[in-house]
């Protein structure tokens, strides 16, 4: 959307997206959130980036799209942004050390199937020998059988199995399950 048009419509778009994104968010414990992405969330993020950086040239817009388009699920997978949130900077620094590698311990499980572990940070490594990042990008690949089970009504569970952070949400909320099922259609 051209920047001028977006500026005129931004308040309404933003109000709609707040609710839309809330239905696609999963809280895992007190400090970890997964925000599941789709075409709408990515479109909104790109539009906000173009606005914030005053990008209007076609080549620069194409670069932003190339950076964000990999976050859109392709019908066989779900994609999420993992956020580790701590208000206190000292507490955050301590936990980012303890949670190193968390991105490789995130999973989704369709009832009746084995858990699917996330493929994390395909663009660049966000953990190192001393700490992890507060943001990671996750991709969960589903088999046709898993998608068929979900479509037929199977429940979906999510969790983290890092020894320093053992969390299970079983089942995920119905509104999130419905949104994610649409991503697999």
Secondary structure as the mmCIF struct_conf table of DSSP 4:
data_model
#
loop_
_struct_conf.conf_type_id
_struct_conf.id
_struct_conf.beg_label_comp_id
_struct_conf.beg_label_asym_id
_struct_conf.beg_label_seq_id
_struct_conf.end_label_comp_id
_struct_conf.end_label_asym_id
_struct_conf.end_label_seq_id
HELX_RH_AL_P HELX_RH_AL_P1 UNK A 3 UNK A 22
TURN_TY1_P TURN_TY1_P1 UNK A 23 UNK A 24
STRN STRN1 UNK A 25 UNK A 28
TURN_TY1_P TURN_TY1_P2 UNK A 29 UNK A 31
STRN STRN2 UNK A 32 UNK A 37
HELX_RH_AL_P HELX_RH_AL_P2 UNK A 39 UNK A 53
TURN_TY1_P TURN_TY1_P3 UNK A 54 UNK A 54
BEND BEND1 UNK A 57 UNK A 57
HELX_RH_AL_P HELX_RH_AL_P3 UNK A 58 UNK A 68
HELX_RH_3T_P HELX_RH_3T_P1 UNK A 69 UNK A 71
BEND BEND2 UNK A 72 UNK A 72
BEND BEND3 UNK A 75 UNK A 76
STRN STRN3 UNK A 77 UNK A 84
BEND BEND4 UNK A 87 UNK A 88
HELX_RH_AL_P HELX_RH_AL_P4 UNK A 89 UNK A 98
TURN_TY1_P TURN_TY1_P4 UNK A 99 UNK A 101
HELX_RH_3T_P HELX_RH_3T_P2 UNK A 102 UNK A 105
STRN STRN4 UNK A 106 UNK A 110
TURN_TY1_P TURN_TY1_P5 UNK A 111 UNK A 112
BEND BEND5 UNK A 113 UNK A 113
STRN STRN5 UNK A 116 UNK A 117
HELX_LH_PP_P HELX_LH_PP_P1 UNK A 118 UNK A 118
STRN STRN6 UNK A 119 UNK A 120
BEND BEND6 UNK A 122 UNK A 124
BEND BEND7 UNK A 129 UNK A 130
BEND BEND8 UNK A 134 UNK A 134
STRN STRN7 UNK A 135 UNK A 141
HELX_RH_AL_P HELX_RH_AL_P5 UNK A 144 UNK A 151
TURN_TY1_P TURN_TY1_P6 UNK A 152 UNK A 153
STRN STRN8 UNK A 156 UNK A 162
TURN_TY1_P TURN_TY1_P7 UNK A 163 UNK A 164
STRN STRN9 UNK A 165 UNK A 170
BEND BEND9 UNK A 171 UNK A 171
HELX_LH_PP_P HELX_LH_PP_P2 UNK A 172 UNK A 173
HELX_RH_AL_P HELX_RH_AL_P6 UNK A 174 UNK A 183
TURN_TY1_P TURN_TY1_P8 UNK A 184 UNK A 184
#
